[in-house]
Amino acid sequence: MKAKKTTKAPAVRFSKSVPEESIGFLFWQVSHAWQRNINAALQNQNLTHAQFIILASIAWLQRNGEEVTQVQVSQHAKTDVMMTSKVVRTLEEKNFITRKEHSADTRAKNVALTSAGKSVLQRALKTVEKIDAEFFSVLGGSTDTFRFHLNNIILANREE
């Protein structure tokens, strides 16, 4: 029996000498650490971070008393339409929101917070704001600059 000849794969060449020089890798790690903290804190409120974001987006869009559609919520939160739909269904099952046909567009679904949804969101807002303050406290007086740069990144990469 002949031994198989193994060929050595070419080495992968990174442009950075250490992973910590990659802004994308660092952003990935920071983002996931932040989300882990928020998800852990929201567990006792029966919410995930994604559910909180969708609830908060609905509340923000509803503040003028207008009808709010799932598509508007997805656009506001910058989330995938299908993911938004799944989260909306879960929030409806939890009785945090209602979902009805739009008055003018039968293809669209209106979403609205229930009193239970408003209550859980109010508690969750305090939790998330506290975590944000603690997590980003390492920025010291640079939070406004950091927020400015994040907004610039979002604007430069928005989908049309």
Beta strands, then each sheet from edge to edge (+ up, - down):
strand 1: 97-101
strand 2: 109-113
sheet 1: 1+ 2-
end
